[in-house]
Amino acid sequence: MIRGSTRLRALMRSKKIISMPSAYDAITARLIQSAGFPGVYNGGFVTGGMTCITEPMLTMTEQFQVASTVANAVSVPVVTDAGGGYGEPLHCMRTVREAIRGGIAGIHIEDQQFPKRAHYHTYIEHMIPRGEFVDKIRYACKQRDALDRDFVIIARSEACRIEGLPEAMKRINLAADVGADVGMVFPRNPAETKKAPKLSKIPLMYVQSRGNRDGRPLYSLAQLQDMGYGMCIDAIWAVGIHFHFMKKALEELKATGDYTGMTPQDFVVARQGVEDMIGLEEYYAIERDTVEKETYRQMKKGKKK
């Protein structure tokens, strides 16, 4: 079996922007794959929302359990959020080991303090010194090289929001010097978005953060590719859609006792689609050949009568 990390490296070599919608469960990941996307992203925000814990309080085990479940449900590569690496350089090395063991193709490690504060969601940043961040990336890359050279290390800097693009790109380029494969920054406006890839030694990942409260722009994939971005993650997509449409459906069901957003035939199709995505037909075939063989023999016998 080809590793997800190897598949991700192949995608990166193609020079075509890699679009990764977010997922926090296996069926969403399979839907993303079946829709033709080349990869899946499992971020801290969607896992934090799904668990009702919130990203800053997630442990590595909690985040990676979700990411591994997602990764093992699909054949496309899965990238996940490793926050601040869950500690100092030594902890970052373990973070890389656990991600590789979990079948994850790549992680991003940021220059936020660990543990994060809940105020992270209000865009109040608490950055670690530049040297400490570079040390984390350096040792994460050492561990990558020892276990799986295809595993992708993404260096993420929050500096643009508080110190500006030059500081953010300085951090990304220092991370590139010690082995980071991809960079992630948060441009505040179209001018910075366009400029960032030109300043980077490594491909950049753009974060489509729908519903963001700091005015960061959203772009089409074509626009991002034209600007030189190598990857794009749709960070809150899955949990945002789930919340919006499930809330509306439940409100209607509570108010009326019925749900009209789907026809009975829509539900027939949806139920069959879920069963197909799970692979039930394959399971049926195995049981027909083993534990249910006699049942089917009797059924055929009855039909002949």
PAZAPA-4460 file (N, C-alpha, C; in steps of 0.05 Angstrom, whole numbers, plus 32768, in hexadecimal, padded with zeros to 4 digits):
% residues 305
    n_x    n_y    n_z   ca_x   ca_y   ca_z    c_x    c_y    c_z   seq   type   mol
   8011   7FE8   8000   8000   8000   8000   8012   8019   8000     1      M     A
   800B   802C   7FEF   801A   8045   7FEE   8012   8057   8005     2      I     A
   8025   8061   8013   8020   8073   802A   8013   808D   8021     3      R     A
   8003   8098   8033   7FF7   80B2   802D   800C   80C7   8029     4      G     A
   8022   80C5   8038   8038   80D9   8036   8044   80D7   801A     5      S     A
   8047   80BF   800F   8053   80BC   7FF5   8040   80C8   7FE0     6      T     A
   8026   80C3   7FE3   8012   80CF   7FD1   8013   80ED   7FD2     7      R     A
   8016   80F8   7FEA   8017   8115   7FED   802F   8121   7FDF     8      L     A
   8046   8113   7FE2   805F   811D   7FD5   805B   811D   7FB6     9      R     A
   804E   8108   7FAC   8049   8107   7F8F   8038   811E   7F86    10      A     A
   8023   8124   7F96   8012   813B   7F90   8022   8155   7F90    11      L     A
   8034   8158   7FA3   8044   8170   7FA5   8056   8174   7F8D    12      M     A
   8060   815D   7F83   8072   815F   7F6C   8063   8167   7F52    13      R     A
   8049   8163   7F52   8039   8169   7F3A   8037   8187   7F35    14      S     A
   803D   8197   7F4A   803B   81B4   7F48   801F   81BF   7F45    15      K     A
   800B   81AE   7F48   7FEF   81B6   7F47   7FE6   81BB   7F63    16      K     A
   7FD7   81D0   7F68   7FCE   81D6   7F83   7FBE   81BE   7F8F    17      I     A
   7FC3   81B7   7FA7   7FB6   81A1   7FB5   7FA0   81AB   7FC7    18      I     A
   7F87   81A5   7FC0   7F70   81AF   7FCF   7F67   819A   7FE3    19      S     A
   7F65   81A2   7FFC   7F5E   818F   8012   7F48   819A   8023    20      M     A
   7F2F   8192   801D   7F19   819A   802F   7F1D   818C   804A    21      P     A
   7F11   8197   805F   7F14   818C   807A   7F00   8176   807F    22      S     A
   7F08   8164   8091   7EF7   814E   809A   7EFE   8147   80B6    23      A     A
   7EEA   813E   80C5   7EEF   8135   80E0   7EE3   8119   80E5    24      Y     A
   7EDB   810C   80D0   7ED1   80F1   80D3   7ED6   80E2   80B8    25      D     A
   7ED4   80C8   80BA   7EDB   80B7   80A3   7EC9   80BB   808B    26      A     A
   7EAF   80BE   8090   7E9C   80C0   807A   7EA0   80DA   806B    27      I     A
   7EA5   80F0   8079   7EAB   8109   806B   7EC4   8107   805A    28      T     A
   7ED8   80F9   8066   7EF1   80F5   8057   7EEC   80E5   803D    29      A     A
   7EDC   80D1   803F   7ED6   80C0   8027   7EC6   80D0   8013    30      R     A
   7EB4   80E1   801D   7EA5   80F2   800A   7EB8   8105   7FFB    31      L     A
   7ECB   8110   800A   7EDF   8122   7FFE   7EEF   8113   7FE8    32      I     A
   7EF8   80FB   7FEF   7F07   80EA   7FDC   7EF5   80E3   7FC4    33      Q     A
   7EDC   80DB   7FC9   7ECB   80D3   7FB2   7EC4   80EB   7FA0    34      S     A
   7EC5   8103   7FAB   7EC0   811B   7F9B   7ED8   8122   7F89    35      A     A
   7EEF   8115   7F8E   7F06   8119   7F7C   7F1B   812B   7F87    36      G     A
   7F19   8132   7FA1   7F2E   8143   7FAD   7F47   8132   7FB1    37      F     A
   7F5F   813E   7FAF   7F78   812E   7FB1   7F81   8129   7FCE    38      P     A
   7F74   8136   7FE1   7F7C   8133   7FFD   7F67   813D   8010    39      G     A
   7F6C   8137   8029   7F59   813E   803F   7F69   814C   8055    40      V     A
   7F5C   8160   8060   7F68   816F   8077   7F58   816A   8090    41      Y     A
   7F66   8164   80A6   7F59   8162   80C0   7F65   8176   80D2    42      N     A
   7F57   818C   80D7   7F62   81A2   80E7   7F59   81A1   8104    43      G     A
   7F66   81B1   8114   7F5F   81B3   8130   7F44   81BF   8135    44      G     A
   7F3C   81D2   8124   7F22   81E0   8128   7F0C   81CC   8124    45      F     A
   7F0D   81BB   810E   7EF7   81A9   810A   7EF6   8192   811F    46      V     A
   7F0E   8189   8127   7F0E   8175   813C   7F05   8180   8156    47      T     A
   7F0E   8199   815C   7F05   81A6   8175   7EE7   81AB   8175    48      G     A
   7EDC   81B2   815E   7EBF   81B6   815C   7EB0   819C   815E    49      G     A
   7EB9   8188   8150   7EAC   816E   8150   7EAB   8162   816C    50      M     A
   7EC0   8165   817B   7EC2   815A   8196   7EB6   816C   81AB    51      T     A
   7EB0   8185   81A4   7EA6   819A   81B7   7EBB   819E   81CD    52      C     A
   7ED4   819C   81C6   7EEA   81A0   81D9   7EF7   81BB   81D3    53      I     A
   7EFB   81C2   81BA   7F09   81D9   81AE   7F27   81D3   81AB    54      T     A
   7F30   81DB   8194   7F4C   81D5   818C   7F61   81DA   81A1    55      E     A
   7F62   81F1   81AE   7F78   81F6   81C1   7F7A   81E2   81D7    56      P     A
   7F65   81D3   81DD   7F66   81C0   81F3   7F68   81A3   81EA    57      M     A
   7F6A   819F   81D0   7F6D   8183   81C5   7F89   8179   81CC    58      L     A
   7F8A   8160   81D3   7FA4   8152   81D6   7FAD   8147   81BC    59      T     A
   7FC6   813F   81BA   7FD0   8132   81A2   7FC0   8119   819C    60      M     A
   7FBB   8109   81B1   7FAC   80F0   81AD   7F90   80F5   81A2    61      T     A
   7F82   8109   81AC   7F67   810F   81A3   7F68   8118   8185    62      E     A
   7F7B   8129   817E   7F7C   8133   8163   7F84   811C   8150    63      Q     A
   7F98   810D   8157   7FA2   80F8   8145   7F90   80E0   8143    64      F     A
   7F80   80DB   8158   7F6C   80C6   8155   7F58   80CC   813E    65      Q     A
   7F50   80E5   813D   7F3D   80ED   8128   7F4C   80ED   810D    66      V     A
   7F64   80F8   810C   7F73   80F9   80F3   7F79   80DD   80E9    67      A     A
   7F80   80CB   80FA   7F87   80B0   80F2   7F6E   80A1   80E8    68      S     A
   7F57   80A6   80F5   7F3E   809A   80EB   7F38   80A3   80CF    69      T     A
   7F3B   80BD   80CB   7F37   80C9   80B0   7F4B   80BD   809C    70      V     A
   7F65   80BC   80A4   7F79   80B3   8091   7F75   8096   808A    71      A     A
   7F6C   8086   809C   7F69   8069   8097   7F4F   8063   8088    72      N     A
   7F3E   8077   8083   7F26   8073   8075   7F28   8079   8057    73      A     A
   7F3F   8086   804F   7F42   808F   8034   7F5D   8087   8029    74      V     A
   7F60   8088   800F   7F7A   8083   8003   7F89   809D   7FFC    75      S     A
   7F7B   80B3   7FFC   7F88   80CD   7FF7   7F97   80D6   8010    76      V     A
   7FAB   80E6   800E   7FBA   80EF   8025   7FAB   8101   8037    77      P     A
   7FB0   80FF   8051   7FA3   8110   8066   7FB9   8120   8074    78      V     A
   7FB4   813A   8076   7FC5   814C   8085   7FB6   8155   809E    79      V     A
   7FC3   8156   80B5   7FB5   815F   80CD   7FC5   8174   80DC    80      T     A
   7FB7   8180   80EF   7FC0   8196   80FF   7FCE   818B   8118    81      D     A
   7FE8   8192   811B   7FF6   8189   8133   7FFC   81A0   8146    82      A     A
   7FED   81B6   8142   7FEF   81CC   8155   800C   81D5   8158    83      G     A
   8014   81D9   8171   8030   81E0   8177   8042   81C9   8179    84      G     A
   803B   81B2   816D   804C   819A   816E   8048   818B   8188    85      G     A
   8035   8195   8199   802F   8189   81B3   8046   818A   81C6    86      Y     A
   8056   819F   81C3   806B   81A3   81D7   8085   81AD   81CB    87      G     A
   809B   81A7   81D8   80B6   81B0   81CF   80C1   819D   81BA    88      E     A
   80D9   81A1   81B0   80E3   8191   819A   80E1   8173   819E    89      P     A
   80E7   816A   81B6   80E5   814D   81BC   80C8   8143   81B8    90      L     A
   80B5   8153   81C1   8099   814C   81BE   8091   814D   81A0    91      H     A
   809C   8160   8191   8096   8161   8175   809F   8148   8166    92      C     A
   80B5   813D   816F   80BF   8124   8163   80AB   810E   8168    93      M     A
   80A0   810C   8180   808B   80F8   8185   8072   80FD   8174    94      R     A
   806B   8116   8171   8054   811E   8161   8057   8113   8145    95      T     A
   806F   8116   8139   8074   810C   811E   8072   80EE   811E    96      V     A
   807D   80E0   8132   807C   80C3   8133   805F   80B9   8133    97      R     A
   804F   80C6   8145   8033   80BD   8148   8023   80C2   812E    98      E     A
   8029   80D8   8121   801A   80DF   8108   8021   80CA   80F3    99      A     A
   803A   80C3   80F0   8043   80B0   80DC   8036   8094   80E2   100      I     A
   8036   808D   80FC   802A   8073   8103   800C   8073   80FE   101      R     A
   8000   808A   80FF   7FE3   808C   80FB   7FDB   808D   80DE   102      G     A
   7FEE   808C   80CC   7FE8   808D   80AF   7FE3   80A9   80A4   103      G     A
   7FEA   80BD   80B3   7FE6   80D9   80AB   7FFD   80E1   8098   104      I     A
   7FF7   80F1   8084   800B   80F7   8070   801C   8110   8076   105      A     A
   8012   8122   8087   8021   813A   808E   8013   8149   80A4   106      G     A
   8022   815A   80B1   8018   816A   80C7   8022   8186   80C5   107      I     A
   8014   8199   80D1   801F   81B4   80D4   8024   81BA   80F1   108      H     A
   803B   81C6   80F6   8044   81CE   8110   8048   81EC   8111   109      I     A
   803C   81F9   8125   803B   8216   8125   804D   8222   813A   110      E     A
   8050   823D   8138   8060   824B   814B   8050   8258   8162   111      D     A
   8039   824C   8168   8029   8254   817F   8034   8247   8198   112      Q     A
   8030   8253   81AF   8037   8246   81C8   8026   822D   81CB   113      Q     A
   8031   821A   81DA   8022   8202   81E1   8022   81FF   8200   114      F     A
   800A   81FB   820C   7FF0   81F9   81FF   7FE5   8214   81F7   115      P     A
   7FD3   8213   81E2   7FC6   822B   81D9   7FB2   8235   81EE   116      K     A
   7FAB   824E   81EB   7F95   8259   81FB   7F7C   825A   81E9   117      R     A
   7F65   8259   81F6   7F4C   825B   81E7   7F4A   8274   81D7   118      A     A
   7F58   828A   81E0   7F58   82A3   81D2   7F65   82A1   81B6   119      H     A
   7F72   828B   81B0   7F7C   8286   8195   7F66   828B   8181   120      Y     A
   7F4D   8283   8188   7F37   8285   8175   7F2E   82A2   8171   121      H     A
   7F38   82B5   8182   7F32   82D1   817E   7F49   82DF   816F   122      T     A
   7F5C   82CF   8166   7F74   82D8   8157   7F87   82E7   8169   123      Y     A
   7F87   82E1   8183   7F9C   82EA   8195   7FB1   82D5   8195   124      I     A
   7FC9   82DC   818A   7FDE   82C8   8187   7FF3   82CA   819D   125      E     A
   7FFE   82B4   81A4   8014   82B2   81B8   802A   82A2   81AC   126      H     A
   803B   82B0   819D   8050   82A3   818E   8069   829C   819E   127      M     A
   8075   8286   8197   808F   827F   81A4   80A5   828D   8194   128      I     A
   80BD   8290   81A1   80D3   829D   8192   80DA   828E   8179   129      P     A
   80E5   829C   8166   80EC   8292   814C   80FE   8279   814E   130      R     A
   8112   827A   815F   8125   8263   8162   8118   824A   816D   131      G     A
   8105   824E   8180   80F7   8236   818B   80E6   8229   8175   132      E     A
   80DA   8239   8165   80C9   822E   814F   80DB   821E   813C   133      F     A
   80F1   8229   8134   8103   821C   8121   810D   8202   812D   134      V     A
   8113   8202   8147   811C   81E9   8154   8107   81D3   8152   135      D     A
   80ED   81DB   8156   80D8   81C7   8154   80D6   81BB   8138   136      K     A
   80D8   81CC   8124   80D6   81C3   8109   80EF   81B2   8102   137      I     A
   8106   81BA   810C   811F   81AB   8106   811D   818F   8110   138      R     A
   8114   818C   8129   8113   8171   8134   80FB   8161   8129   139      Y     A
   80E6   816E   8122   80D0   8160   8114   80DA   8155   80FA   140      A     A
   80EA   8164   80EC   80F5   815B   80D2   810A   8144   80D6   141      C     A
   8119   8145   80EC   812C   812F   80F2   811C   8115   80F6   142      K     A
   8106   8117   8104   80F6   80FF   8109   80E9   80F5   80EF   143      Q     A
   80DF   8108   80DE   80D5   8100   80C4   80E9   80F1   80B4   144      R     A
   8102   80FB   80B3   8116   80EF   80A2   811E   80D3   80AD   145      D     A
   811B   80CF   80C7   8121   80B5   80D2   810C   80A0   80CD   146      A     A
   80F3   80A8   80C9   80DD   8095   80C7   80CF   8094   80AC   147      L     A
   80CB   80AB   80A0   80BD   80AC   8086   80C4   80C6   8079   148      D     A
   80D6   80C5   8066   80E0   80DE   8059   80CA   80EB   8048   149      R     A
   80B5   80DD   8042   809F   80E9   8033   808C   80F8   8044   150      D     A
   808C   80F3   805E   807A   8101   8070   807F   811F   806E   151      F     A
   8069   812F   806D   806B   814B   8067   8069   815C   8081   152      V     A
   807D   816D   8085   807E   817F   809B   8077   819B   8091   153      I     A
   8062   81A7   809C   8058   81C1   8095   805E   81D4   80AC   154      I     A
   806D   81E8   80A6   8073   81FD   80BB   805F   8213   80B9   155      A     A
   8051   8217   80D0   803B   822B   80D0   8043   8242   80E3   156      R     A
   8041   825B   80D8   8047   8272   80E9   802F   8284   80EB   157      S     A
   802A   828D   8103   8014   82A0   8109   801E   82BD   8108   158      E     A
   8038   82C1   8102   8044   82DC   8105   8038   82F1   80F4   159      A     A
   802D   82EA   80DD   8022   82FE   80CB   800C   830F   80D9   160      C     A
   7FFD   8302   80E9   7FE6   8310   80F6   7FEF   8326   8109   161      R     A
   8006   8322   8116   800E   8335   812A   8028   8344   8124   162      I     A
   803A   8338   8115   8053   8345   810F   8056   834B   80F1   163      E     A
   8044   8341   80E0   8046   8346   80C4   8052   8330   80B3   164      G     A
   804E   8332   8099   8057   831D   8087   8075   8319   8087   165      L     A
   8086   832E   8089   80A3   8329   8089   80AC   8316   809F   166      P     A
   80A1   8319   80B7   80A9   8307   80CD   809F   82EB   80C8   167      E     A
   8086   82E9   80BF   807B   82CE   80B9   808C   82C0   80A5   168      A     A
   8094   82CE   808F   80A3   82C1   807A   80C0   82BB   8084   169      M     A
   80CB   82CB   8095   80E5   82C5   80A1   80E4   82AB   80B0   170      K     A
   80CF   82A7   80BF   80CC   828E   80CE   80C8   8276   80BC   171      R     A
   80B8   8279   80A7   80B3   8263   8094   80CD   825C   8086   172      I     A
   80DD   826F   807E   80F5   826A   8070   810B   825E   8082   173      N     A
   810B   8265   809B   811D   8258   80AE   8115   823B   80B2   174      L     A
   80FB   8236   80B3   80F0   821B   80B6   80F8   820B   809D   175      A     A
   80F7   8217   8085   80FE   820A   806D   811C   8202   806D   176      A     A
   812C   8213   8079   8149   820D   807B   814F   81F4   808B   177      D     A
   813D   81ED   809E   8142   81D5   80AF   8131   81BE   80A6   178      V     A
   8123   81C0   808F   8116   81A9   8084   80F9   81AA   807F   179      G     A
   80EB   81BF   8087   80CE   81C1   8083   80C8   81BF   8065   180      A     A
   80B2   81B1   805E   80AB   81AC   8043   8098   81C1   8037   181      D     A
   8087   81CC   8049   8071   81DE   8041   806F   81F3   8057   182      V     A
   8066   820B   804F   8062   8221   8063   8045   8229   8064   183      G     A
   803D   8234   807A   8022   823E   807D   8023   8259   808C   184      M     A
   8018   826D   8080   8015   8287   808D   7FF8   8291   808A   185      V     A
   7FF2   82A7   8095   7FD6   82B1   8094   7FD6   82CE   808A   186      F     A
   7FD9   82D1   8070   7FD9   82EC   8064   7FBF   82FB   806B   187      P     A
   7FC2   8315   8071   7FAB   8325   807B   7F9B   8332   8064   188      R     A
   7FA6   8334   804D   7F99   8342   8037   7FA3   8338   801C   189      N     A
   7F96   8340   8006   7F9E   8335   7FEC   7FBB   833B   7FE5   190      P     A
   7FC6   8351   7FED   7FE1   8358   7FE6   7FF5   8344   7FF3   191      A     A
   7FF0   833E   800D   8001   832B   801B   7FFD   830F   8010   192      E     A
   7FE4   8308   8009   7FDF   82ED   7FFE   7FEF   82E9   7FE5   193      T     A
   7FF0   82FD   7FD4   7FFE   82FB   7FBB   801C   82FB   7FBF   194      K     A
   8025   8309   7FD3   8042   830C   7FD7   804F   82F4   7FE4   195      K     A
   8040   82E7   7FF7   804C   82D2   8007   805A   82BC   7FF8   196      A     A
   804E   82B0   7FE3   805C   829A   7FD5   8076   82A3   7FC8   197      P     A
   8078   82BC   7FC1   8090   82C6   7FB4   80A7   82C8   7FC8   198      K     A
   80A0   82CB   7FE2   80B4   82CE   7FF6   80BD   82B3   8003   199      L     A
   80AF   829E   7FFC   80B3   8284   800A   80C6   8272   7FFB   200      S     A
   80D7   8265   800A   80E9   8251   7FFF   80DC   8236   7FF9   201      K     A
   80C4   8232   8005   80B6   8219   8001   8099   821F   7FF9   202      I     A
   808A   820B   7FEF   806E   8210   7FE7   805E   8219   8000   203      P     A
   804A   8229   7FFC   8039   8232   8011   801D   8225   8010   204      L     A
   8012   8220   8027   7FF7   8216   8029   7FE5   822D   8031   205      M     A
   7FCF   8231   8022   7FBD   8247   8029   7FA6   823B   8039   206      Y     A
   7F9D   824A   804D   7F87   8242   805F   7F6E   8251   8057   207      V     A
   7F5B   8243   804B   7F41   824E   8046   7F31   824C   8060   208      Q     A
   7F2E   8262   806E   7F21   8261   8088   7F06   8270   8085   209      S     A
   7EF2   8261   807D   7ED7   826C   8079   7ECC   8275   8093   210      R     A
   7EC0   828D   8093   7EB5   8298   80AC   7EC9   82A6   80BE   211      G     A
   7EE2   82A9   80B4   7EF6   82B6   80C5   7EED   82D2   80CC   212      N     A
   7EF7   82DB   80E3   7EEE   82F5   80ED   7F04   830B   80EB   213      R     A
   7F19   8305   80DC   7F2D   831A   80D9   7F30   8323   80BD   214      D     A
   7F1C   831C   80AC   7F1C   8327   8091   7F2F   831A   807E   215      G     A
   7F3B   8303   8085   7F4D   82F6   8072   7F3E   82ED   805A   216      R     A
   7F49   82F3   8042   7F3A   82ED   8029   7F39   82CF   8023   217      P     A
   7F24   82C8   8014   7F21   82AD   8008   7F26   82AF   7FEA   218      L     A
   7F31   8299   7FDF   7F38   8299   7FC3   7F2F   827F   7FB6   219      Y     A
   7F2D   8280   7F9C   7F28   8267   7F8D   7F43   8258   7F8B   220      S     A
   7F42   823E   7F85   7F5A   822F   7F82   7F6B   823A   7F6A   221      L     A
   7F5D   8242   7F55   7F6C   824C   7F3E   7F7B   8265   7F46   222      A     A
   7F6F   8277   7F55   7F7D   828F   7F5E   7F95   8288   7F6F   223      Q     A
   7F92   8275   7F82   7FA8   826E   7F93   7FBF   8261   7F83   224      L     A
   7FB8   8250   7F70   7FCD   8244   7F60   7FDB   8259   7F50   225      Q     A
   7FCD   826C   7F45   7FDA   8282   7F36   7FED   8292   7F47   226      D     A
   7FE6   8294   7F61   7FF8   82A3   7F73   800F   8293   7F7C   227      M     A
   800E   8278   7F77   8025   8268   7F7E   8022   8256   7F96   228      G     A
   800A   8254   7FA1   8006   8242   7FB8   8006   8225   7FB0   229      Y     A
   8011   8214   7FC1   8013   81F7   7FBB   7FFC   81E7   7FC6   230      G     A
   7FF0   81F0   7FDB   7FDA   81E1   7FE9   7FC5   81F5   7FF3   231      M     A
   7FAD   81EA   7FF6   7F97   81FA   8002   7F87   81E8   8014   232      C     A
   7F83   81F0   802D   7F71   81E1   803F   7F58   81F2   8044   233      I     A
   7F41   81E5   8045   7F28   81F3   804B   7F22   81EC   8068   234      D     A
   7F2C   81FD   807A   7F30   81F6   8096   7F17   81EF   80A6   235      A     A
   7F02   81FF   80A4   7EEB   81F9   80B5   7ED3   81EE   80A5   236      I     A
   7ED8   81E9   808C   7EC3   81E1   8079   7EB1   81CB   8085   237      W     A
   7EBC   81B5   808E   7EAB   819E   8096   7E99   81A5   80AE   238      A     A
   7EA5   81B0   80C3   7E95   81B5   80DB   7E82   81CD   80D6   239      V     A
   7E89   81E0   80C5   7E77   81F6   80BF   7E5E   81ED   80B0   240      G     A
   7E62   81DC   809C   7E4C   81D1   808D   7E3A   81C0   809E   241      I     A
   7E47   81AE   80AE   7E38   819D   80BF   7E26   81AD   80D3   242      H     A
   7E33   81C0   80E0   7E24   81D1   80F3   7E0C   81DF   80E6   243      F     A
   7E12   81EC   80D0   7DFD   81FC   80C3   7DE5   81EC   80BA   244      H     A
   7DEA   81D7   80AC   7DD4   81C7   80A0   7DC7   81B5   80B5   245      F     A
   7DD6   81AA   80C7   7DCA   8199   80DC   7DB8   81AA   80EE   246      M     A
   7DC1   81C2   80F5   7DB2   81D4   8106   7D97   81DA   80F9   247      K     A
   7D97   81E1   80DF   7D7E   81E7   80D1   7D6C   81CF   80CF   248      K     A
   7D78   81B8   80CA   7D67   819F   80C8   7D5A   8199   80E3   249      A     A
   7D69   819C   80F8   7D5E   8195   8113   7D49   81A9   811B   250      L     A
   7D4D   81C3   8114   7D39   81D7   811A   7D1E   81D1   810D   251      E     A
   7D20   81C8   80F3   7D07   81C1   80E5   7CFA   81A8   80F0   252      E     A
   7D0B   8195   80F7   7D00   817C   8102   7CF2   8181   811D   253      L     A
   7CFE   8192   812D   7CF2   8199   8148   7CD9   81A9   8144   254      K     A
   7CD9   81BC   8131   7CC1   81CE   812E   7CAA   81C0   8121   255      A     A
   7CB0   81AE   810E   7C9A   81A3   80FE   7C96   8185   8101   256      T     A
   7CAA   8178   810D   7CA9   815B   810F   7CB0   814D   80F5   257      G     A
   7CBA   815C   80E1   7CC2   8151   80C8   7CDA   8160   80BD   258      D     A
   7CE6   8154   80A8   7CFC   8161   809B   7CF8   8160   807D   259      Y     A
   7CF8   8178   8071   7CF1   8179   8054   7D09   8180   8043   260      T     A
   7D21   8181   804F   7D39   8188   8040   7D41   8172   802D   261      G     A
   7D38   815A   8031   7D3D   8144   801F   7D23   8135   801A   262      M     A
   7D20   812C   8002   7D08   811B   7FFB   7D0D   80FF   8005   263      T     A
   7CF7   80EF   8007   7CFB   80D3   800E   7D0F   80C5   7FFB   264      P     A
   7D0E   80CB   7FE2   7D20   80BF   7FCE   7D3D   80C8   7FD4   265      Q     A
   7D40   80E2   7FDC   7D5B   80EB   7FE3   7D67   80DA   7FF9   266      D     A
   7D56   80D3   800D   7D60   80C3   8024   7D67   80A7   801B   267      F     A
   7D57   809C   8008   7D5D   8082   7FFD   7D79   8082   7FF0   268      V     A
   7D7E   8097   7FE0   7D98   809A   7FD3   7DAE   809E   7FE7   269      V     A
   7DA9   80AF   7FFC   7DBD   80B5   8010   7DC4   809C   8020   270      A     A
   7DAF   808C   8027   7DB5   8074   8037   7DC5   8060   8026   271      R     A
   7DBE   805D   800D   7DCE   804B   7FFC   7DEA   8056   7FF8   272      Q     A
   7DED   8070   7FF6   7E07   807C   7FF3   7E19   8077   800B   273      G     A
   7E0D   8079   8023   7E1C   8073   803C   7E25   8056   803C   274      V     A
   7E12   8044   8035   7E19   8027   8035   7E2F   8021   8020   275      E     A
   7E2E   802E   8009   7E42   802A   7FF5   7E5D   8034   7FFF   276      D     A
   7E5D   804B   800C   7E76   8057   8016   7E83   8046   802B   277      M     A
   7E72   8039   803B   7E7C   8027   8050   7E87   800D   8044   278      I     A
   7E7C   8005   802D   7E85   7FED   8020   7E75   7FD5   8027   279      G     A
   7E5B   7FD9   802D   7E4A   7FC3   8036   7E47   7FAC   8022   280      L     A
   7E46   7FB3   8008   7E43   7F9E   7FF4   7E5A   7F8A   7FF5   281      E     A
   7E72   7F93   7FFA   7E89   7F82   7FFD   7E87   7F70   8016   282      E     A
   7E7C   7F7C   802B   7E78   7F6C   8044   7E63   7F56   803F   283      Y     A
   7E4D   7F5E   8031   7E38   7F4A   802B   7E44   7F33   801B   284      Y     A
   7E55   7F39   8008   7E60   7F24   7FF7   7E71   7F10   8008   285      A     A
   7E80   7F1B   801B   7E91   7F09   802C   7E7F   7EF8   803D   286      I     A
   7E6A   7F04   8049   7E58   7EF4   805A   7E49   7EDF   804A   287      E     A
   7E41   7EE6   8031   7E33   7ED3   8020   7E45   7EBB   801B   288      R     A
   7E5F   7EBF   801A   7E71   7EAA   8014   7E7A   7E9A   802D   289      D     A
   7E73   7EA5   8045   7E7B   7E97   805E   7E64   7E93   8070   290      T     A
   7E60   7EA5   8083   7E4D   7EA0   8099   7E30   7EA1   8091   291      V     A
   7E2A   7EAE   807A   7E0E   7EAF   8070   7E09   7E9C   8058   292      E     A
   7E1D   7E8B   8053   7E1B   7E79   803C   7E02   7E68   803D   293      K     A
   7DFC   7E5D   8054   7DE5   7E4B   8057   7DCB   7E5A   8054   294      E     A
   7DCB   7E73   805F   7DB2   7E83   805C   7DAC   7E87   803F   295      T     A
   7DC0   7E8E   802F   7DBB   7E93   8012   7DB4   7E79   8003   296      Y     A
   7DC0   7E63   800D   7DBA   7E49   8000   7D9C   7E42   8004   297      R     A
   7D93   7E48   801D   7D77   7E42   8023   7D64   7E55   8014   298      Q     A
   7D6D   7E6E   8011   7D5D   7E81   8002   7D59   7E79   7FE5   299      M     A
   7D70   7E70   7FD9   7D6F   7E67   7FBD   7D5D   7E4E   7FBA   300      K     A
   7D60   7E3D   7FCE   7D50   7E24   7FCE   7D32   7E2B   7FCF   301      K     A
   7D2B   7E3E   7FE0   7D0F   7E47   7FE3   7D04   7E53   7FC9   302      G     A
   7D15   7E62   7FBB   7D0C   7E6F   7FA2   7D06   7E5A   7F8D   303      K     A
   7D16   7E44   7F8C   7D12   7E2F   7F78   7CF7   7E21   7F7C   304      K     A
   7CEE   7E1F   7F95   7CD5   7E13   7F9B   7CBE   7E24   7F91   305      K     A
***
